[in-house]
Amino acid sequence: MGRLSGKVAVVTGAGRGLGRAEALLLAAEGASVVVNDPGVSLEGDGSDAGPAAGVVREIEAAGGAAVASRADCADWDGARSLVRTAVETFGRLDILVNSAGILRDRMSFNMAQQDWDAVLRVHLTGTFAPSRFAAEYWRDQTKTGAEVRGRIINTTSEAGLLGTVGQANYTAAKAAVAALTVSMARELARYGVTVNAISPRAKTRLSVSVNGTDTPDGPDDPLSPHNVAPLVAYLASDDAAHVNGQVILLIGSRLELWKTWQPVAGLDHHGRWTIDDIAAGLGAFFAEHSSRPERLPWETESTPATGSPT
């Protein structure tokens, strides 16, 4: 018996990379899985039934239960269909893992509207829309007197937590996902639902496009997506019922709890502020703290990175 026996999960972006590893482990832990992936390219173009169907075959070959979905998770009707597919196929929904993503990296001054819109659509709307309909389902379940132990696990990134060069669209989307996680965690706690986010650094199609690193062939590489999947499985389990509204980073052998946008300095002032007051106050702040963005963990002074590792 696995940690997730009897539970039903939807995993978006589950045909490749992180989503695939997450779907496989959730199934290995006993969950029935809706494997959602329209099979688009890295930039969100095209469609291919192969990735989702292939993961379903892997799960079934290992003795698990799964069904493929090629629905567009960023489309309202598509997102609604994910919940419907879970309930109609397996009788319920317990877990939603939002892992779908694309990249269209550009410098801000070169970014076209369609590049901005496409990335925000997949990462942000593609996280919110499935969550919205999962939340509605769980709220309705509580009205019938059912005990709900719902789990939403979102995917943010160091790009969204720190800001990266050449990824204004991706950075904005991932920052919004982190904030959305906390907002929905507050909303849904009363219905027995937890909402958390992971910030994984792993070798996937997205990281290959940025860093040129090879995708690992198996689960032994510390930056393999298979190294991230146990965190998702834990957050999806009943053991994590007390964990809500958190952002957890995982890089290889290191696990970190992140809490960003906390005050680091403060000054009280009597009366209305003047420009001179502001200048003096900020001067005091910046005497103790940097007045420029901090260097990113993967940057060096001589060769600053042009993107995020995830």
WOHU-V464178 format. One record per helix or strand of 3 or more residues. SS is the DSSP state (H for helix, E for strand). FROM is the first residue (numbers start at 1). TO is the last residue. Records with the same first field share a line. If there is no record, write none. Layout:
SS=FROM-TO / FROM-TO
This chain:
E=8-12 / 32-36 / 66-69 / 95-97 / 150-155 / 193-201 / 247-251 / 254-258
H=17-28 / 50-61 / 76-90 / 108-110 / 113-143 / 158-162 / 168-191 / 205-211 / 226-236 / 238-240 / 275-288
